[in-house]
Amino acid sequence: MTIHRETPAPAADAGSERAAHHAFLLLRTVFTVASVVFGLDKFFGLLTDWDHYLAPQINGLIPGTAHQAMLAVGVVEILAGVLVAVLPRIGGYVVAAWLAGIIVNLLLIGDYFDIALRDFGLLVGALALARLAPAVSLRRRSGRTS
């Protein structure tokens, strides 16, 4: 009879821990700021006319106008940004799910494949943030900071 024992993973060196911590801080900062800025811009329209980014199929499903929908989207984006700042291990997954919804919306429009591809990259970054968050939090609680 063979007994298989798990070999413990080698402890990460200080350099890789610091790199992971820096990557986490970068992702958390960017997803917090970007979500809040884009959410606020739904109210001010300085960056673009957001209303034309709503797929007609979705606009037909929701009550109100496309502009009212974009205002609601703005509120959700601001809240998602705050969640990333406060609870990144959850906020990262919320932002990833939100980006998945945006991608579906853009694909339904059928004219913004480049933006959908960019948002897919952002979705992967949000997932990376969510995956890094517990490790960074565990290190902080155990007293190991970089």
Buried (B, 14 or more C-beta within 10 A) or exposed (E): EEEEEEEEEEEBEEEEBEEBBEBBBEBBEBBBEBBBBBBBBBEEEEEEEBBEBBBEEBBEEEEEEBEEBBBEBBEBBBBBBBBBBEEBBEBBBBBBEBBBEBBEBBEBBEEBEEBBEBBBEBBEBBBBBBEBBEBBBEBEEEEEEB
